Amino acid sequence: MSIVKKIIVYSFAFIGCISLLFLSIAKFDNDDSFKKEIVSGILWINAPDDSNGFKILSSKHPLYNIVVFHRDKEFWVGGSFLYKGNKLHDVHLSNITGFDGQYIYLNNDEYLKYCDVKCN
């Protein structure tokens, strides 16, 4: 082999070894879910770009009185939320996965709908 081909082969081998070394040392977070924790009765769902808190003040299934916090206990919205589904007999903090301003999403692909005026 010519000297140029040897340099190219050894370069690729070196880069491959460095890549394997990096992959064996680096830790990748493959968890797609957000980090959840309950502090003082408030469920906090922490995402890389934001966090929301949820507190169930009262419940009479399918109607729930919930307060939603934004970031550091900054009040976002509160009031009545109506359960829209048939899989749960009671909604708990552990069932909540997120909020988009209108719906509180649950871990069973159902949701609670915000009732700004009247729940139907």
Protein Blocks (a to p, Z undefined) as FASTA:
>chain_A
ZZklmmmmmmmmmmmmmmmmmmmmpccdfbfbdcdddeehiacdddfkbccddddfbdcd
fbdcddddehjhpafbecddddddjkbgbdcfklpgbdehjaccdfkopacdddfkbcZZ
